[in-house]
Amino acid sequence: MPPARVLTVDDLVARARALADAGSRHLLGIAGAPGAGKSTLAEQVVAAVGPTARLVPMDGFHLAQAELERLGRTDRKGAADTFDANGYVSLLRRLRRLEPTSVWAPTFRRDLEEPVAGAIEVPPEVRLVVTEGNYLLVPDFPWEEIRSLLHEAWFLDLDVELRLRRLTARHEAYGRSPEDARRWARGSDEANAALVTATADRADLVVRLAEPPPA
C-alpha cells in the first residue's frame, strides 16, 4: 500500500469543500477496509460541507437477507458478491450526469440488517455527493467503472489491531456474542480487508486520521 498522509478531519473537509465549490456536481469516494472509519468520516465531511452535500453509502446495495439465504452467502455477508454492484454503478452514473430531478438512493438499516430503497434524496442542487464503501477501487467487473465515475477517491487507512477491535465491538453492539464477533471480524471481514487494501494504490489520497474517529 502507498504511504499514508496523516491529516485531520478539518484538512479533509477543506479538500471536500474545494470539490463542492468547483462548479458542477462532483463525486467523492471514500474507500477502506471494514472498520477503518469510512462511515464516520463521510458523515463528518457531509455535515461540515452542509446542504450542498449528500452522503450516498454503498451499503444501500446489500442484497436482501432472503436473497443471501437463497444464494448460500449469509456467512459471507459483506463480501463483494453480496452486493448489487451493477445497481450501485448505475446509481453513480445517474448522480454524475446531474439529472434535472431528484435521484433517490437506498440506505442500509443495521437495526433491520436489510437495505431500504428510496431512502436518500439527492436533489439537483447538490454539488458534492460523498459515497463510501469497501469496494470502490476494486478493478474487477462490475466494480471497475466506479473509479472513473469518481472525481476524487480517498483510501482511509487504520492500524490493523485497532480496526479489528473496533469491528469486534461493532458486531457485539449489533447482537453477536463476543466469540462470534471475534470470529466474524477476523474471518470474513479480514478476507474482505485483504482484497480492499490491495486497491489503495488506485486512490488519489491514502490517509490516516491524526485523531481516528470513534467506532
N, C-alpha and C positions, 0 to 999 in steps of 0.2 A: 504494500500500500504506500502511496506517496506520503512524504512527511506532512503532518497536520500543522496548521497555523493555530495558535492559541488566541482566541478572540473573545470578547464579551458579547452578551446579547445586544447591547447598545450598538456595537460595531456592526453586527449583522442586520439590525433594524435599519441603520443608516444605508446599508447596501440595498436592502429591500425597498426603502423609500425612493432611492435613485431609480430603481426599476419602475416603481409606480408612477414616478414623475416623468418617465421617458417618452410619453406620448400615448400611443395606442396601448391596448392591453398586453401585459407581459405575464408569462407563466414561470413561476419559480418552483423548482422541485427540491425537496429535502429528503435524501436517502440515508440509509444507515442500517446497521444490524438491529435485530429485535432487542428492545430495551435500551437503545442508545439515547433516547430522549427526543426523538423526532416530533412526536405529537405536541409535547410541551413547548418546544422551541417554535414550532409552526404557529401554535396558538398565541405565543408571546409576540411574534412578528406581526401577525394579523391584527391583534389588539392594538399594537403600537402604531401601525400604519393608519388604522381607522376605517371608516365606512367604504373607502375605495378599494379595500382588500377583502378577499373571501378565502376561507380555508375549505378545500375540497380533498379530503383524505382518500387514499387508495383503498382503505379498509371497507369503504362502502360497497366494494365489488367482491367481498367474500361470497362464495357460493352459499346458498341456504343450507341449513343443517340437514334437512331431508335429502338434499342432493348429495351432500358429502357422505351420508349413510348409504345412499344408493350406489355411489361410486366406490365405496370402501375406503374413503380417505379421511375419516373422522380422526384417526390417530395422528394425522399429519396436518391438521388444520393450521393454516398459516404458511404452508409451503406454496411455492409458486403456482402449482396446478390446482390449488383450492380457491383460486380467484377467477373471475370473469375478466381475463386480461384484455380480450377483444373489446368488451364493453367499456373498459376503462380508457383504452386508446381512443375509441370513438368519441367519448366524452371530452377528452383533452383536445381532439381535433375541433370540436364544436366551440370549446372555450377559446381556443387560439384564434379562430376566424372571427370572433366577436359578432355574434348574431344580433339582429335588431330587437329581439325579445329575450326575456329571461330564459336561462338554461337551468334545469333542475337536476341536482346531483343526489345520489344516495348517501346515506351515512351508515355506520355500524353501531348498533346498540349493544354495548358489553353486558348490560343487565339482562338482555334477551339472548345474547350470543347469536344475533341474526342481523343481516342488512335490512335497511328500511329505505324504500325507494322514495324519490321526490321530497327529500328532507332538507336540502340546502339550495336556496335560490341564489343564482348568480345573475343579477340584472346587468343590462348593457353598460351602465355607468361604472361598473367595477373595472379598475385598471390594473390590479395585481391579483392573480389567482395563485395561492400557495397550495401546493399539493405535496403530501408526504407519504412515504411508504418504503418498504424494504426493496422493492424490485424495479425502481425507476430507471436504474442504469444497466440492467441486465441486457446483454447484447443479442439474446436469442429470441426467435419468433415465439409469440407475438409481442413481446415486451420491447423489442429492438427499436420501434418507431418512437417510443416515448422521449428518448434523449433529444431527437431532432425537433420535438414539439416544445421542449422547454427552452426558454430564453436564457435561463441560468440554472445550474444544478449544484447543490451543496451536498457533501457527504459528511455526516456527523459521526465523529469517532468518540469512543469512550473506553476507558480501561476495562479489560475483559472481565476481571473478577467483580468489579463494581457493577458492570452491566448484568452479569449473571445473578448477583444478589438482588438487584432491582427486579429482574424478571421473575425470580422465585417469589419475591414479596408480592408482585402483581398477581401471579397465579393464585397465591394463598388468599389475597384480598377478594378474588372472584370465586372462592369456594373450594379450591383444591386443598387436599391435605398437604402438610409440609413435605411429606415424602413424595407425593405425586407432583407437587410443584417443582421440587428439585429435579425429578426425573424429566419433566417436560422441558424445563429451562436448559438442562444440559444434554438433552436428547434431540427432539425435533427442532426446537428453537436454535440450537447450536449448529445443526446441519444447515439450517436456513442462513445462519450468520456467516458460515464459511462461503456460501455462494455469493452473498451480498457484499462481503468485504473484498472479494476479488474484483468487484466492479468499481472500486473507489477511484481508480485512475481515469474514469470517464467523467468525473465531476470537474466543474470549474474551480471548486474550492473544497479542500479537505480541512475540516475544522474540529478542534477540541475547545469546548467552552472553558473559559477561565474559571467559572463557577458553574459546574454541571447542574441542570435543573433537577428538582426532586422527582422521584419516580411517579 
